[in-house]
């Protein structure tokens, strides 16, 4: 029998150790269940939490300018906006990026910006509505979310302007219609009650 060289003996011992290690690993795998890969939680959609029609986050001013204070559900890594004509859908401005103006609130992150802020930004008619297009990308989101928000007409403040608003012909028409309906209803009820001699449940208001 030929004697093994020291190198061959070392190689045999190494292979035996590797085989033993693989056997131990295989036994451990058989005894313990394979851990499932963790699935990342679904990305929550980005929303504007103060998008309220009765109290919009856009404050229109008398010369056509406005201030926007949207509050997003998450902190943003990028915020851009542009303005469309509400009737034709035509772009009236370039796309502008908002830098700074962020403030953490209880309900999310508020971003405050004014329009116009640059000399080249076109003026807006205070008596017209426009469409504000916001592209907001939250931190950690792969793509931005697009929001379409109405820029309202300017509503003058003050007592005198409120009185003028109350004298708006469209409001007159609505009020007159209510008065006419109530008046006719009262007359008919009176006639029917006199004719029947008793009170009518249908005439109780």
N, CA and C of each residue as an Amber inpcrd file, in Angstrom:
protein
   615
   0.8600000  -1.1820000   0.0000000   0.0000000   0.0000000   0.0000000
   0.8950000   1.2310000   0.0000000   0.5340000   2.1660000  -0.8460000
   1.3370000   3.3830000  -0.9740000   0.9280000   4.3680000   0.1100000
   1.8770000   4.9530000   0.7900000   1.5780000   5.9320000   1.8400000
   1.1090000   7.2400000   1.2190000   0.1030000   7.8650000   1.9040000
  -0.4160000   9.1470000   1.4080000   0.5370000  10.2690000   1.7640000
   0.6490000  11.1940000   0.8340000   1.4770000  12.3710000   1.1060000
   0.7630000  13.2680000   2.1080000   1.5070000  14.1110000   2.8130000
   0.8670000  15.0470000   3.7570000  -0.2150000  15.8970000   3.1060000
  -0.0170000  16.3090000   1.8380000  -1.0160000  17.1510000   1.1520000
  -2.2810000  16.3650000   0.9070000  -2.1340000  15.0780000   0.4880000
  -3.3170000  14.2530000   0.2330000  -4.0690000  14.0090000   1.5210000
  -3.3690000  13.7540000   2.6170000  -4.0410000  13.5540000   3.9030000
  -4.7910000  14.8040000   4.3380000  -4.1850000  15.9770000   4.1580000
  -4.8610000  17.2500000   4.5150000  -6.0990000  17.4640000   3.6880000
  -6.0160000  17.0960000   2.3770000  -7.1630000  17.2710000   1.4870000
  -8.3010000  16.3630000   1.9090000  -7.9590000  15.0980000   2.3150000
  -8.9990000  14.1690000   2.7360000  -9.6730000  14.6620000   4.0070000
  -8.8870000  15.1880000   4.9280000  -9.4760000  15.7060000   6.1660000
 -10.3720000  16.9210000   5.8820000  -9.9470000  17.7720000   4.9450000
 -10.7500000  18.9460000   4.5890000 -12.0740000  18.5330000   3.9740000
 -12.0260000  17.5480000   3.0330000 -13.2620000  17.0790000   2.4030000
 -14.1810000  16.4330000   3.4190000 -13.6040000  15.6910000   4.3580000
 -14.4300000  15.0720000   5.3820000 -15.0950000  16.1160000   6.2570000
 -14.3730000  17.1780000   6.5790000 -14.9520000  18.2490000   7.4050000
 -16.0750000  18.9700000   6.6740000 -15.8660000  19.2010000   5.3650000
 -16.9090000  19.8530000   4.5660000 -18.1420000  18.9700000   4.4900000
 -17.9360000  17.6470000   4.2930000 -19.0700000  16.7300000   4.2270000
 -19.8280000  16.7040000   5.5380000 -19.1120000  16.7380000   6.6610000
 -19.7560000  16.7530000   7.9710000 -20.5580000  18.0270000   8.1720000
 -19.9920000  19.1810000   7.7350000 -20.6910000  20.4580000   7.8660000
 -21.9680000  20.4730000   7.0500000 -21.9120000  19.9410000   5.8220000
 -23.1110000  19.8780000   4.9760000 -24.1700000  18.9870000   5.5950000
 -23.7360000  17.8930000   6.2110000 -24.6880000  17.0010000   6.8570000
 -25.3750000  17.6850000   8.0190000 -24.6040000  18.4640000   8.8050000
 -25.1960000  19.1940000   9.9300000 -26.1910000  20.2360000   9.4400000
 -25.8130000  20.9760000   8.3780000 -26.7120000  22.0000000   7.8250000
 -27.9780000  21.3660000   7.2990000 -27.8460000  20.2060000   6.6090000
 -29.0230000  19.5230000   6.0950000 -29.9340000  19.0410000   7.1970000
 -29.3570000  18.5480000   8.2890000 -30.1760000  18.1110000   9.4160000
 -30.9060000  19.2820000  10.0470000 -30.2240000  20.4130000  10.1730000
 -30.8660000  21.5970000  10.7540000 -32.0010000  22.0950000   9.8770000
 -31.8080000  22.0250000   8.5590000 -32.8650000  22.4530000   7.6430000
 -34.0720000  21.5440000   7.7410000 -33.8230000  20.2570000   7.9670000
 -34.9380000  19.3230000   8.0890000 -35.6840000  19.5190000   9.3950000
 -34.9550000  19.9140000  10.4610000 -35.5970000  20.0750000  11.7630000
 -36.3530000  21.3880000  11.8750000 -35.8060000  22.4580000  11.2920000
 -36.4220000  23.7710000  11.4110000 -37.0830000  24.1550000  10.0910000
 -38.3150000  24.7020000  10.1470000 -38.9820000  25.1180000   8.9000000
 -38.2380000  26.2660000   8.2460000 -38.2890000  26.2920000   6.9550000
 -37.6450000  27.3620000   6.2020000 -38.3730000  28.6760000   6.4380000
 -37.6380000  29.7210000   6.8200000 -38.2470000  31.0280000   7.0730000
 -38.7030000  31.6320000   5.7600000 -39.9360000  32.1250000   5.7570000
 -40.4740000  32.7660000   4.5570000 -39.8880000  34.1620000   4.4100000
 -39.6640000  34.5570000   3.1880000 -39.1440000  35.9010000   2.9270000
 -40.2000000  36.9260000   3.3310000 -39.7670000  37.9630000   4.0190000
 -40.7020000  38.9860000   4.4680000 -41.1760000  39.8130000   3.2810000
 -42.5070000  39.9610000   3.1820000 -43.0980000  40.7600000   2.1160000
 -43.2140000  42.1930000   2.6140000 -42.6750000  43.1620000   1.8810000
 -42.7670000  44.5540000   2.3430000 -44.2170000  45.0060000   2.3950000
 -44.5640000  45.8680000   3.3540000 -45.9510000  46.3400000   3.4570000
 -46.3380000  47.1480000   2.2220000 -47.6160000  47.1160000   1.8480000
 -48.0410000  47.8770000   0.6660000 -47.8660000  49.3740000   0.8710000
 -47.5200000  50.0730000  -0.1960000 -47.3170000  51.5160000  -0.1260000
 -48.6760000  52.2090000  -0.0440000 -48.8770000  53.0160000   0.9930000
 -50.1350000  53.7270000   1.1500000 -50.2200000  54.8680000   0.1380000
 -51.3950000  55.0870000  -0.4540000 -51.5110000  56.1700000  -1.4350000
 -51.3360000  57.5310000  -0.7860000 -50.6980000  58.4300000  -1.4970000
 -50.5050000  59.7920000  -1.0210000 -51.8000000  60.5770000  -1.2210000
 -52.2330000  61.3210000  -0.2140000 -53.4580000  62.1110000  -0.3140000
 -53.2130000  63.5120000   0.2330000 -54.0730000  64.4460000  -0.1730000
 -54.1030000  65.7850000   0.4060000 -55.1870000  65.7650000   1.4660000
 -54.8100000  65.8550000   2.7150000 -55.7690000  65.6300000   3.7990000
 -56.6800000  66.8240000   4.0300000 -56.3380000  68.0130000   3.5430000
 -57.1930000  69.1860000   3.7420000 -57.8410000  69.6380000   2.4400000
 -58.1100000  68.6930000   1.5580000 -58.7820000  69.0050000   0.2930000
 -60.2900000  69.0270000   0.5480000 -60.7870000  70.1930000   1.0040000
 -62.1820000  70.3640000   1.3880000 -62.8020000  71.4260000   0.4960000
 -63.9520000  71.0920000  -0.1240000 -64.6000000  72.0410000  -1.0230000
 -65.1210000  73.2630000  -0.2700000 -65.5840000  73.0870000   0.9670000
 -66.1220000  74.2090000   1.7180000 -65.0080000  75.1210000   2.2380000
 -63.8700000  74.5550000   2.5640000 -62.7320000  75.3350000   3.0180000
 -61.4950000  74.9220000   2.2310000 -61.3870000  75.3930000   0.9850000
 -60.2560000  74.9770000   0.1400000 -58.9370000  75.4890000   0.7010000
 -57.8610000  74.7610000   0.3740000 -56.5380000  75.1660000   0.8680000
 -55.9030000  76.2190000  -0.0210000 -56.6530000  76.7120000  -1.0180000
 -56.1500000  77.7640000  -1.8980000 -56.8700000  79.0630000  -1.5610000
 -56.1060000  80.0700000  -1.1860000 -56.6560000  81.3760000  -0.8420000
 -56.4140000  82.3360000  -2.0130000 -57.5080000  82.7220000  -2.6730000
 -57.4020000  83.6220000  -3.8290000 -57.3650000  85.0710000  -3.3590000
 -56.5710000  85.9010000  -4.0300000 -56.4280000  87.2950000  -3.6430000
 -56.9590000  88.2050000  -4.7440000 -57.0730000  89.5050000  -4.4010000
 -57.8490000  90.4270000  -5.2270000 -57.2450000  90.7050000  -6.5950000
 -55.9300000  90.5350000  -6.7600000 -55.2990000  90.8100000  -8.0530000
 -55.0920000  89.5350000  -8.8680000 -55.6780000  88.4360000  -8.4380000
 -55.5600000  87.1930000  -9.1980000 -54.5610000  86.2220000  -8.6260000
 -53.6710000  86.6850000  -7.7530000 -52.6860000  85.7870000  -7.1550000
 -53.3670000  84.8650000  -6.1400000 -52.6440000  83.8780000  -5.6680000
 -53.2020000  82.9840000  -4.6640000 -52.0880000  82.4190000  -3.7940000
 -52.5000000  81.9100000  -2.6550000 -51.5970000  81.1780000  -1.7510000
 -52.1780000  79.7870000  -1.5430000 -51.3330000  78.7780000  -1.7070000
 -51.7550000  77.3810000  -1.5320000 -51.0810000  76.7930000  -0.3050000
 -51.8730000  76.0820000   0.4960000 -51.3410000  75.4230000   1.6940000
 -51.8310000  73.9700000   1.7610000 -51.4690000  73.1390000   0.7940000
 -51.8960000  71.7360000   0.8710000 -51.1640000  70.9940000   1.9810000
 -51.8810000  70.1090000   2.6500000 -51.2840000  69.2450000   3.6730000
 -51.3310000  67.8120000   3.1470000 -50.1620000  67.2300000   2.9170000
 -50.0700000  65.8760000   2.3890000 -49.9430000  64.8720000   3.5330000
 -50.4020000  63.6660000   3.2630000 -50.3790000  62.6270000   4.2930000
 -48.9620000  62.1650000   4.6210000 -47.9960000  62.4600000   3.7360000
 -46.6170000  62.0670000   3.9820000 -45.6810000  63.2000000   3.5650000
 -44.4550000  63.1020000   4.0420000 -43.4490000  64.0860000   3.6470000
 -43.0410000  63.8420000   2.1970000 -42.8000000  64.9370000   1.4770000
 -42.5070000  64.8470000   0.0530000 -41.0110000  64.9740000  -0.2130000
 -40.5930000  64.3100000  -1.2710000 -39.2350000  64.4910000  -1.7770000
 -39.2210000  65.4300000  -2.9740000 -40.3970000  65.6320000  -3.5910000
 -40.4820000  66.5150000  -4.7660000 -41.9130000  67.0220000  -4.9040000
 -42.0650000  68.3110000  -5.1770000 -43.3850000  68.9220000  -5.3610000
 -43.3110000  69.9040000  -6.5180000 -44.1170000  69.6720000  -7.5440000
 -44.1780000  70.5660000  -8.7070000 -45.6360000  70.8860000  -9.0080000
 -45.8580000  71.9860000  -9.7340000 -47.2280000  72.3600000 -10.0930000
 -47.2340000  73.1710000 -11.3830000 -48.3960000  73.1990000 -11.9990000
 -48.6500000  74.0260000 -13.1790000 -50.1230000  74.4090000 -13.1730000
 -50.5060000  75.3320000 -14.0530000 -51.8800000  75.8440000 -14.0720000
 -52.4730000  75.6430000 -15.4530000 -53.7090000  75.1150000 -15.4680000
 -54.4530000  74.8870000 -16.7020000 -55.6350000  75.8350000 -16.7910000
 -56.0380000  76.1480000 -18.0320000 -57.3000000  76.8420000 -18.2580000
 -58.4320000  75.8680000 -17.9430000 -59.3480000  76.2610000 -17.0540000
 -60.4020000  75.3490000 -16.6140000 -61.3790000  75.0130000 -17.7370000
 -61.5050000  75.8690000 -18.7500000 -62.4590000  75.6350000 -19.8410000
 -61.8510000  74.8290000 -20.9830000 -60.6720000  75.2380000 -21.4280000
 -60.0680000  74.5940000 -22.5940000 -59.0850000  73.4870000 -22.2350000
 -58.6090000  73.4530000 -20.9960000 -57.6000000  72.4770000 -20.6140000
 -56.2030000  72.8360000 -21.0920000 -56.0250000  74.0370000 -21.6180000
 -54.7200000  74.4680000 -22.1380000 -53.7920000  74.8510000 -20.9910000
 -52.5150000  74.4730000 -21.1260000 -51.5250000  74.8590000 -20.1320000
 -51.2780000  76.3560000 -20.2280000 -51.3820000  77.0510000 -19.1010000
 -51.1500000  78.4880000 -19.0650000 -49.7670000  78.8250000 -18.5240000
 -49.1470000  77.8960000 -17.8520000 -47.8390000  78.1540000 -17.2480000
 -46.9010000  76.9850000 -17.5300000 -45.6550000  77.1960000 -17.2060000
 -44.6900000  76.1040000 -17.2030000 -44.8960000  75.2860000 -15.9270000
 -44.0860000  74.2550000 -15.7540000 -44.1180000  73.4470000 -14.5370000
 -43.0740000  74.0150000 -13.5710000 -43.5100000  74.3340000 -12.3600000
 -42.6380000  74.9500000 -11.3750000 -42.4230000  73.9850000 -10.2030000
 -41.2160000  74.0250000  -9.6600000 -40.9040000  73.1840000  -8.5080000
 -40.9150000  74.0200000  -7.2360000 -41.5460000  73.4820000  -6.2010000
 -41.6200000  74.1580000  -4.9100000 -40.4330000  73.7050000  -4.0660000
 -39.6800000  74.6740000  -3.5480000 -38.5340000  74.3810000  -2.6910000
 -38.7720000  75.0090000  -1.3300000 -38.7130000  74.1850000  -0.2920000
 -38.9290000  74.6910000   1.0480000 -40.4030000  74.9180000   1.3320000
 -40.6690000  75.6520000   2.4040000 -42.0390000  75.9680000   2.7760000
 -42.7890000  74.8180000   3.4140000 -42.0800000  73.7830000   3.8790000
 -42.7480000  72.6400000   4.4860000 -42.8150000  72.7950000   5.9960000
 -43.8870000  72.2420000   6.5630000 -44.0930000  72.3420000   8.0020000
 -44.8730000  71.1140000   8.4570000 -44.3670000  70.4200000   9.4630000
 -45.0330000  69.2140000   9.9450000 -46.2310000  69.5830000  10.8070000
 -47.3870000  68.9690000  10.4890000 -48.6180000  69.1650000  11.2460000
 -49.0410000  67.8490000  11.8750000 -50.0950000  67.9240000  12.7140000
 -50.5970000  66.7000000  13.3330000 -51.1130000  65.7100000  12.3040000
 -51.7340000  66.2420000  11.2320000 -52.3440000  65.3780000  10.2370000
 -51.4520000  65.0900000   9.0330000 -50.2770000  65.7130000   8.9610000
 -49.3940000  65.4590000   7.8190000 -48.3640000  66.5640000   7.6610000
 -47.9530000  66.7870000   6.4100000 -46.9310000  67.7860000   6.0870000
 -47.5460000  68.8750000   5.2220000 -47.4730000  70.1100000   5.7010000
 -48.0180000  71.2490000   4.9640000 -46.9210000  71.8820000   4.1070000
 -47.2990000  72.2260000   2.8590000 -46.3820000  72.8990000   1.9330000
 -47.0390000  74.2010000   1.5030000 -46.3770000  75.2950000   1.8060000
 -46.9260000  76.6350000   1.6070000 -46.1940000  77.2870000   0.4340000
 -46.9660000  77.6990000  -0.5950000 -46.3320000  78.4220000  -1.6990000
 -47.3060000  79.4430000  -2.2720000 -46.7300000  80.5180000  -2.8250000
 -47.5050000  81.6160000  -3.3960000 -47.3490000  81.6390000  -4.9080000
 -48.4020000  82.1460000  -5.5590000 -48.3510000  82.3790000  -7.0020000
 -48.9010000  83.7830000  -7.2670000 -48.1970000  84.5920000  -8.0750000
 -46.8920000  84.3260000  -8.6890000 -45.7540000  84.5980000  -7.7060000
 -44.6820000  83.8620000  -7.8880000 -43.4720000  84.0670000  -7.0970000
 -42.2950000  84.4700000  -7.9790000 -42.4660000  84.3340000  -9.2990000
 -41.4170000  84.6750000 -10.2550000 -41.9490000  85.7190000 -11.2250000
 -41.0570000  86.5360000 -11.7490000 -41.4630000  87.6070000 -12.6650000
 -42.0880000  87.0630000 -13.9500000 -41.6270000  85.8970000 -14.3880000
 -42.1250000  85.3730000 -15.6590000 -43.4480000  84.6250000 -15.5420000
 -43.9570000  84.4550000 -14.3440000 -45.2310000  83.7560000 -14.1910000
 -46.3790000  84.6700000 -14.6060000 -47.2560000  84.1980000 -15.5030000
 -48.3420000  85.0480000 -16.0120000 -49.3720000  85.3750000 -14.9380000
 -50.0210000  86.5150000 -15.0950000 -51.0620000  86.9190000 -14.1630000
 -52.3450000  86.1290000 -14.4320000 -53.1690000  86.0100000 -13.3910000
 -54.4400000  85.3040000 -13.4940000 -55.5860000  86.2720000 -13.2300000
 -56.6820000  86.0650000 -13.9270000 -57.8740000  86.8950000 -13.7540000
 -58.5350000  86.5260000 -12.4260000 -58.7220000  87.4820000 -11.5180000
 -59.3180000  87.1410000 -10.2210000 -60.7650000  86.6680000 -10.3140000
 -61.4450000  86.9730000 -11.4310000 -62.8480000  86.6000000 -11.5650000
 -63.0320000  85.3060000 -12.3540000 -61.9510000  84.5800000 -12.5750000
 -62.0290000  83.2920000 -13.2860000 -61.4730000  82.1700000 -12.4170000
 -61.9760000  80.9730000 -12.6530000 -61.4290000  79.7920000 -11.9780000
 -60.3920000  79.1430000 -12.8860000 -59.4370000  78.4900000 -12.2770000
 -58.3820000  77.7860000 -13.0010000 -58.1990000  76.4010000 -12.3790000
 -57.3740000  75.6080000 -13.0130000 -57.1080000  74.2630000 -12.5280000
 -55.6350000  74.1630000 -12.1490000 -55.3860000  73.8540000 -10.8900000
 -54.0260000  73.6660000 -10.3900000 -53.6740000  72.1820000 -10.4680000
 -52.6000000  71.8640000 -11.1950000 -52.1460000  70.4830000 -11.3360000
 -50.9000000  70.3060000 -10.4810000 -50.9830000  69.4450000  -9.4830000
 -49.8830000  69.2100000  -8.5540000 -49.3410000  67.8060000  -8.7630000
 -48.0360000  67.6880000  -8.9350000 -47.3620000  66.3910000  -8.9840000
 -46.5000000  66.2950000  -7.7340000 -46.8820000  65.3970000  -6.8240000
 -46.1980000  65.2770000  -5.5340000 -45.6490000  63.8710000  -5.3760000
 -44.4020000  63.7780000  -5.0130000 -43.7600000  62.4730000  -4.7940000
 -43.3300000  62.3610000  -3.3390000 -43.9060000  61.3760000  -2.6450000
 -43.5870000  61.1720000  -1.2390000 -42.2390000  60.4750000  -1.1040000
 -41.6080000  60.6730000   0.0440000 -40.3310000  60.0160000   0.3260000
 -40.5310000  58.5010000   0.3260000 -39.7360000  57.7930000  -0.4780000
 -39.8420000  56.3440000  -0.5560000 -40.8230000  55.8380000  -1.5880000
 -41.6030000  56.7190000  -2.2220000 -42.5300000  56.2940000  -3.2650000
 -41.8030000  56.2810000  -4.6070000 -42.0520000  55.2700000  -5.4380000
 -41.3220000  55.1890000  -6.7130000 -41.7860000  56.1970000  -7.7520000
 -43.0450000  56.6120000  -7.6760000 -43.5820000  57.5190000  -8.7030000
 -44.3720000  58.6370000  -8.0290000 -44.5100000  59.7830000  -8.6940000
 -45.3040000  60.8810000  -8.1220000 -46.8050000  60.6300000  -8.2850000
 -47.5800000  61.3360000  -7.4850000 -49.0430000  61.3050000  -7.5530000
 -49.5230000  62.6470000  -8.0740000 -50.4830000  62.6240000  -9.0090000
 -50.9860000  63.8520000  -9.6120000 -52.3370000  64.2190000  -9.0020000
 -52.4860000  65.4930000  -8.6290000 -53.7300000  66.0120000  -8.0670000
 -54.2270000  67.1570000  -8.9460000 -55.5510000  67.2300000  -9.1290000
 -56.1830000  68.3140000  -9.8830000 -57.0930000  69.0790000  -8.9140000
 -56.7700000  70.3500000  -8.7000000 -57.4760000  71.1510000  -7.7030000
 -57.9720000  72.4290000  -8.3540000 -59.2020000  72.8240000  -8.0300000
 -59.7670000  74.0510000  -8.5820000 -59.2180000  75.2670000  -7.8480000
 -58.7580000  76.2450000  -8.6110000 -58.3800000  77.5430000  -8.0620000
 -59.6270000  78.4140000  -8.1390000 -60.2400000  78.7430000  -7.0160000
 -61.5360000  79.4300000  -7.0600000 -61.4130000  80.8860000  -7.4760000
 -62.5640000  81.4980000  -7.7480000 -62.6030000  82.9340000  -7.9950000
 -62.2970000  83.6760000  -6.6970000 -61.8750000  84.9230000  -6.8630000
 -61.6580000  85.7560000  -5.6840000 -63.0010000  86.1930000  -5.1180000
 -63.1790000  85.9960000  -3.8080000 -64.3900000  86.4280000  -3.1170000
 -64.0380000  87.5940000  -2.2040000 -64.5010000  88.8150000  -2.5420000
 -64.1470000  89.9730000  -1.7120000 -64.6730000  89.8020000  -0.2890000
 -63.8960000  90.2950000   0.6760000 -64.3160000  90.2520000   2.0670000
 -64.8540000  91.5910000   2.5180000 -65.1370000  91.7130000   3.7980000
 -65.6600000  92.9560000   4.3390000 -67.1750000  92.9780000   4.3690000
 -67.7380000  93.8110000   5.2580000 -69.1930000  93.8750000   5.4240000
 -69.8680000  94.3940000   4.1630000 -69.3030000  95.4330000   3.5360000
 -69.9220000  96.0180000   2.3520000 -70.0140000  95.0010000   1.2270000
 -68.9410000  94.2520000   1.0150000 -68.9520000  93.2450000  -0.0400000
 -69.8970000  92.0970000   0.2930000 -70.0320000  91.7610000   1.5660000
 -70.9840000  90.7230000   1.9430000 -72.4140000  91.1730000   1.6750000
 -72.6900000  92.4760000   1.9130000 -74.0270000  92.9960000   1.6200000
 -74.3030000  92.9360000   0.1250000 -73.2890000  93.3050000  -0.6770000
 -73.4550000  93.2200000  -2.1200000 -73.6660000  91.7800000  -2.5630000
 -72.9440000  90.8460000  -1.9240000 -73.1340000  89.4450000  -2.2500000
 -74.5290000  88.9670000  -1.9190000 -75.0640000  89.4660000  -0.7990000
 -76.4220000  89.0720000  -0.4210000 -77.4510000  89.6140000  -1.4030000
 -77.1020000  90.7090000  -2.0930000 -78.0090000  91.2920000  -3.0820000
 -77.7810000  90.7510000  -4.4850000 -77.0440000  89.6710000  -4.5920000
 -76.7880000  89.0140000  -5.8760000 -78.1170000  88.5630000  -6.4800000
 -78.4110000  88.9270000  -7.7620000 -79.6880000  88.5170000  -8.3730000
 -79.9510000  87.0260000  -8.3190000 -78.9050000  86.1990000  -8.4350000
 -79.1240000  84.7530000  -8.3810000 -79.6500000  84.3440000  -7.0120000
 -79.1780000  85.0200000  -5.9610000 -79.6910000  84.7380000  -4.6270000
 -81.1130000  85.2480000  -4.4780000 -81.3990000  86.3920000  -5.1050000
 -82.7820000  86.8880000  -5.0800000 -83.7230000  85.8470000  -5.6630000
 -83.3330000  85.2980000  -6.8170000 -84.1920000  84.3430000  -7.5020000
 -84.4740000  83.1320000  -6.6240000 -83.4290000  82.6210000  -5.9650000
 -83.6340000  81.4630000  -5.1060000 -84.5410000  81.8090000  -3.9310000
 -84.2960000  82.9970000  -3.3240000 -85.1340000  83.3970000  -2.1970000
 -86.5720000  83.6240000  -2.6310000 -86.7670000  84.2700000  -3.7960000
 -88.1240000  84.5180000  -4.2920000 -88.8480000  83.2130000  -4.5630000
 -88.1350000  82.2150000  -5.0960000 -88.7740000  80.9330000  -5.3690000
 -89.2580000  80.2870000  -4.0760000 -88.4670000  80.3990000  -3.0250000
 -88.8810000  79.8320000  -1.7360000 -90.1000000  80.5660000  -1.2060000
 -90.0760000  81.9080000  -1.3170000 -91.2220000  82.6780000  -0.8300000
 -92.4920000  82.3280000  -1.5940000 -92.3790000  82.1930000  -2.9090000
 -93.5460000  81.8610000  -3.7190000 -94.1050000  80.5030000  -3.3310000
 -93.2310000  79.5150000  -3.1790000 -93.6830000  78.1630000  -2.8200000
 -94.3690000  78.1730000  -1.4690000 -93.7540000  78.8510000  -0.4910000
 -94.3490000  78.8930000   0.8350000 -95.6670000  79.6670000   0.8240000
 -95.7040000  80.7630000   0.0310000 -96.9360000  81.5430000  -0.0400000
 -98.0780000  80.7640000  -0.6670000 -97.8140000  80.1130000  -1.7850000
 -98.8490000  79.3160000  -2.4490000 -99.3030000  78.1750000  -1.5540000
 -98.3690000  77.5430000  -0.9020000 -98.7000000  76.4440000   0.0060000
 -99.6280000  76.9320000   1.1210000 -99.3220000  78.1090000   1.6930000
-100.1660000  78.6400000   2.7610000-101.5620000  78.9740000   2.2900000
-101.6610000  79.5980000   1.1030000-102.9830000  79.9450000   0.5660000
-103.8140000  78.6970000   0.3120000-103.2320000  77.6830000  -0.3170000
-103.9630000  76.4560000  -0.6110000-104.4210000  75.7610000   0.6660000
-103.5590000  75.7150000   1.6650000-103.9200000  75.0830000   2.9220000
-105.0830000  75.8220000   3.5740000-105.0100000  77.1680000   3.5490000
-106.1090000  77.9240000   4.1440000-107.4270000  77.6440000   3.4540000
-107.4310000  77.6050000   2.1200000-108.6620000  77.3440000   1.3640000
-109.1800000  75.9400000   1.6610000-108.3280000  74.9600000   1.6500000
-108.7500000  73.5770000   1.8870000-109.2740000  73.3840000   3.3100000
-108.6220000  74.0070000   4.2810000-109.0690000  73.8580000   5.6540000
-110.4400000  74.5010000   5.8530000-110.6600000  75.6580000   5.2200000
-111.9780000  76.2850000   5.3310000-113.0470000  75.4410000   4.6400000
-112.6910000  74.8430000   3.5040000-113.6520000  74.0300000   2.7590000
-113.9920000  72.7500000   3.5240000-112.9680000  72.1310000   4.1170000
-113.2040000  70.8820000   4.8210000-113.6920000  71.0990000   6.2410000
-113.4280000  72.2600000   6.8100000-113.8610000  72.5170000   8.1690000
-112.9690000  71.9150000   9.2220000-111.8970000  71.2820000   8.8440000
-110.9580000  70.6770000   9.7970000-109.5340000  70.9900000   9.3470000
-108.6300000  70.7960000  10.2770000-107.2200000  70.9760000   9.9230000
-106.6980000  69.8050000   9.1340000-105.8310000  70.0480000   8.1850000
-105.2710000  68.9980000   7.3370000-103.8220000  68.7050000   7.7540000
-103.5250000  67.4120000   7.9150000-102.1630000  67.0380000   8.3050000
-101.1530000  67.4440000   7.2490000-101.5620000  67.4100000   5.9770000
-100.6240000  67.7440000   4.8900000-100.1990000  69.2040000   4.9380000
-100.9730000  70.0480000   5.6560000-100.6470000  71.4570000   5.6980000
 -99.7990000  71.8320000   6.8860000 -99.5320000  70.8860000   7.7630000
 -98.6500000  71.1500000   8.8900000 -97.2120000  71.1460000   8.4150000
 -96.4740000  72.1710000   8.7810000 -95.1040000  72.2970000   8.3010000
 -94.1560000  72.1850000   9.4770000
